[in-house]
Amino acid sequence: MNDKLFDSPVFVKDGSFTIVEIASIRDAIDFLEEWPVELQDVPYETISRACYSALDGSYPLSSARDNFVKWAKAANILEELSSVPAWMTGPQSGPGGVLA
């Protein structure tokens, strides 16, 4: 199965304290489907259509990702991370901080 992964993930805020990794077009669609109804405006509808079109192959995946980033930035939920925070990757050592 082709997951239609993005070249690089997009990180967005989901609420006050949670950062969500959007790594594929399916992740983007799932995120958009949970977007509050009262915030679903014309830009939301546009990015939603673009993502569904990318899912079915009628719109370039890279363009859908780029437009999702623009929408997230305009919605003030884009989280620009230079690298993935350590807490998102899990423990890197054994008990007591000693590498396993």
Backbone as CSV, one residue per row, in Angstrom:
resi,resn,N_x,N_y,N_z,CA_x,CA_y,CA_z,C_x,C_y,C_z
1,MET,0.841,-1.187,0.000,0.000,0.000,0.000,0.883,1.246,0.000
2,ASN,0.551,2.206,-0.819,1.298,3.449,-0.892,0.707,4.438,0.113
3,ASP,1.507,4.809,1.109,1.031,5.733,2.139,1.083,7.184,1.699
4,LYS,1.697,7.451,0.540,1.852,8.813,0.038,2.500,9.698,1.091
5,LEU,3.709,9.286,1.472,4.480,10.027,2.473,5.010,11.324,1.891
6,PHE,5.072,12.347,2.732,5.699,13.607,2.350,7.214,13.430,2.358
7,ASP,7.920,14.264,1.600,9.384,14.248,1.611,9.929,14.554,2.995
8,SER,9.257,15.445,3.694,9.612,15.759,5.076,8.320,16.064,5.823
9,PRO,8.263,15.689,7.096,7.025,15.898,7.845,6.761,17.365,8.146
10,VAL,5.511,17.654,8.427,5.067,18.975,8.852,4.629,18.820,10.306
11,PHE,5.005,19.770,11.143,4.605,19.726,12.545,3.620,20.854,12.810
12,VAL,2.492,20.489,13.402,1.450,21.466,13.706,1.012,21.328,15.158
13,LYS,0.517,22.438,15.695,-0.010,22.434,17.056,-1.452,21.939,17.019
14,ASP,-1.755,21.051,17.929,-3.108,20.528,18.083,-3.523,20.813,19.519
15,GLY,-4.069,21.980,19.735,-4.368,22.404,21.090,-3.192,23.186,21.642
16,SER,-3.220,23.443,22.919,-2.224,24.297,23.546,-0.855,23.652,23.698
17,PHE,-0.815,22.355,23.970,0.451,21.739,24.354,0.904,20.580,23.479
18,THR,0.133,20.188,22.503,0.455,19.020,21.702,0.966,19.432,20.324
19,ILE,2.050,18.792,19.903,2.561,18.970,18.548,2.337,17.661,17.810
20,VAL,1.739,17.751,16.631,1.406,16.582,15.841,2.301,16.547,14.606
21,GLU,2.835,15.371,14.308,3.629,15.181,13.098,2.698,14.755,11.971
22,ILE,2.740,15.498,10.875,1.973,15.178,9.676,2.987,14.670,8.653
23,ALA,3.042,13.349,8.490,4.070,12.739,7.653,3.558,12.281,6.291
24,SER,2.245,12.276,6.120,1.672,11.773,4.873,0.389,12.539,4.546
25,ILE,-0.095,12.314,3.349,-1.337,12.971,2.951,-2.498,12.458,3.797
26,ARG,-2.453,11.188,4.191,-3.504,10.635,5.053,-3.478,11.316,6.423
27,ASP,-2.271,11.572,6.961,-2.162,12.304,8.232,-2.783,13.691,8.106
28,ALA,-2.508,14.361,6.987,-3.051,15.703,6.771,-4.572,15.665,6.721
29,ILE,-5.116,14.695,6.007,-6.569,14.570,5.906,-7.177,14.264,7.268
30,ASP,-6.559,13.355,8.009,-7.067,13.034,9.351,-7.073,14.274,10.236
31,PHE,-6.006,15.061,10.164,-5.928,16.288,10.955,-7.028,17.257,10.542
32,LEU,-7.211,17.426,9.235,-8.233,18.352,8.734,-9.639,17.902,9.114
33,GLU,-9.875,16.587,9.132,-11.197,16.090,9.492,-11.546,16.375,10.951
34,GLU,-10.535,16.574,11.786,-10.753,16.884,13.198,-10.803,18.394,13.466
35,TRP,-10.568,19.198,12.446,-10.548,20.652,12.591,-11.937,21.137,13.002
36,PRO,-12.032,22.031,13.970,-13.342,22.504,14.445,-14.202,23.102,13.326
37,VAL,-15.462,22.732,13.318,-16.395,23.181,12.279,-16.447,24.701,12.199
38,GLU,-16.421,25.365,13.350,-16.526,26.826,13.348,-15.309,27.508,12.722
39,LEU,-14.209,26.765,12.523,-13.008,27.324,11.904,-12.844,26.893,10.445
40,GLN,-13.797,26.160,9.926,-13.720,25.669,8.550,-14.172,26.758,7.580
41,ASP,-13.184,27.525,7.111,-13.432,28.649,6.218,-13.011,28.296,4.790
42,VAL,-12.959,29.283,3.921,-12.595,29.044,2.520,-11.178,28.464,2.391
43,PRO,-10.162,29.004,3.083,-8.839,28.369,2.978,-8.843,26.910,3.466
44,TYR,-9.594,26.614,4.507,-9.714,25.234,4.990,-10.304,24.343,3.889
45,GLU,-11.389,24.794,3.283,-12.033,24.011,2.219,-11.074,23.787,1.051
46,THR,-10.291,24.801,0.728,-9.345,24.699,-0.384,-8.271,23.661,-0.086
47,ILE,-7.677,23.706,1.115,-6.628,22.737,1.435,-7.210,21.336,1.578
48,SER,-8.409,21.243,2.075,-9.060,19.940,2.192,-9.241,19.305,0.809
49,ARG,-9.738,20.081,-0.150,-9.907,19.565,-1.513,-8.567,19.178,-2.117
50,ALA,-7.543,19.990,-1.891,-6.214,19.686,-2.433,-5.682,18.377,-1.858
51,CYS,-5.872,18.159,-0.575,-5.379,16.931,0.052,-6.119,15.701,-0.474
52,TYR,-7.424,15.786,-0.606,-8.176,14.652,-1.157,-7.784,14.398,-2.617
53,SER,-7.513,15.454,-3.363,-7.081,15.281,-4.753,-5.704,14.629,-4.819
54,ALA,-4.823,14.983,-3.884,-3.497,14.354,-3.830,-3.621,12.885,-3.436
55,LEU,-4.556,12.581,-2.572,-4.768,11.193,-2.151,-5.178,10.321,-3.335
56,ASP,-6.037,10.860,-4.203,-6.472,10.055,-5.351,-5.545,10.201,-6.566
57,GLY,-4.480,10.996,-6.416,-3.471,11.091,-7.469,-3.722,12.162,-8.509
58,SER,-4.744,12.971,-8.349,-5.052,13.994,-9.349,-4.428,15.359,-9.032
59,TYR,-3.638,15.425,-7.961,-2.955,16.661,-7.571,-1.589,16.252,-7.028
60,PRO,-0.533,17.002,-7.342,0.802,16.610,-6.886,0.917,16.596,-5.358
61,LEU,1.494,15.530,-4.843,1.670,15.365,-3.403,2.500,16.503,-2.812
62,SER,3.560,16.892,-3.513,4.430,17.961,-3.008,3.681,19.294,-2.931
63,SER,2.794,19.547,-3.873,1.999,20.779,-3.844,0.998,20.750,-2.695
64,ALA,0.409,19.594,-2.447,-0.526,19.474,-1.326,0.206,19.728,-0.016
65,ARG,1.418,19.180,0.127,2.207,19.405,1.341,2.525,20.884,1.498
66,ASP,3.016,21.502,0.424,3.370,22.925,0.473,2.159,23.786,0.841
67,ASN,1.017,23.469,0.271,-0.189,24.233,0.570,-0.698,23.955,1.984
68,PHE,-0.509,22.738,2.481,-0.866,22.439,3.872,-0.014,23.290,4.808
69,VAL,1.276,23.424,4.488,2.177,24.260,5.300,1.697,25.710,5.289
70,LYS,1.342,26.221,4.124,0.851,27.610,4.031,-0.438,27.791,4.829
71,TRP,-1.333,26.811,4.730,-2.585,26.892,5.493,-2.307,26.858,6.998
72,ALA,-1.429,25.950,7.422,-1.103,25.836,8.850,-0.454,27.115,9.367
73,LYS,0.384,27.719,8.552,1.017,28.977,8.957,-0.036,30.074,9.094
74,ALA,-0.944,30.170,8.137,-2.001,31.179,8.190,-2.939,30.934,9.374
75,ALA,-3.135,29.665,9.735,-3.999,29.317,10.868,-3.251,29.426,12.197
76,ASN,-1.981,29.801,12.122,-1.142,29.981,13.308,-0.962,28.690,14.116
77,ILE,-0.855,27.566,13.392,-0.634,26.288,14.058,0.643,25.601,13.591
78,LEU,1.342,26.214,12.643,2.575,25.615,12.143,3.650,25.691,13.217
79,GLU,4.305,24.582,13.456,5.392,24.518,14.432,6.669,24.240,13.645
80,GLU,7.517,25.233,13.543,8.750,25.084,12.775,9.825,24.486,13.664
81,LEU,10.140,23.229,13.416,11.143,22.529,14.206,12.372,22.292,13.350
82,SER,13.535,22.646,13.862,14.760,22.382,13.123,15.128,20.911,13.204
83,SER,14.717,20.261,14.288,14.897,18.820,14.437,13.795,18.287,15.330
84,VAL,13.611,17.007,15.294,12.571,16.392,16.098,12.991,16.428,17.560
85,PRO,12.128,16.938,18.444,12.469,16.973,19.866,12.708,15.568,20.421
86,ALA,13.592,15.456,21.394,13.949,14.165,21.973,12.740,13.426,22.518
87,TRP,11.773,14.149,23.082,10.614,13.483,23.671,9.743,12.790,22.626
88,MET,9.914,13.154,21.337,9.110,12.531,20.292,9.736,11.248,19.763
89,THR,11.000,11.011,20.085,11.685,9.849,19.534,11.830,8.714,20.523
90,GLY,11.468,8.914,21.773,11.543,7.862,22.771,12.886,7.817,23.433
91,PRO,13.045,6.922,24.388,14.296,6.837,25.145,15.465,6.412,24.274
92,GLN,16.593,7.024,24.507,17.796,6.725,23.748,18.833,5.971,24.572
93,SER,18.522,5.686,25.824,19.478,4.995,26.669,18.746,4.031,27.593
94,GLY,19.516,3.195,28.239,18.952,2.250,29.182,18.731,2.873,30.529
95,PRO,18.455,2.070,31.552,18.235,2.581,32.904,19.422,3.391,33.424
96,GLY,19.118,4.476,34.078,20.175,5.305,34.649,20.941,6.119,33.638
97,GLY,20.434,6.214,32.428,21.092,7.022,31.408,22.261,6.332,30.740
98,VAL,22.463,5.055,30.996,23.559,4.304,30.382,23.060,3.700,29.081
99,LEU,23.817,3.896,28.029,23.400,3.349,26.737,23.301,1.841,26.825
100,ALA,22.251,1.325,26.253,22.035,-0.130,26.291,22.840,-0.845,25.245
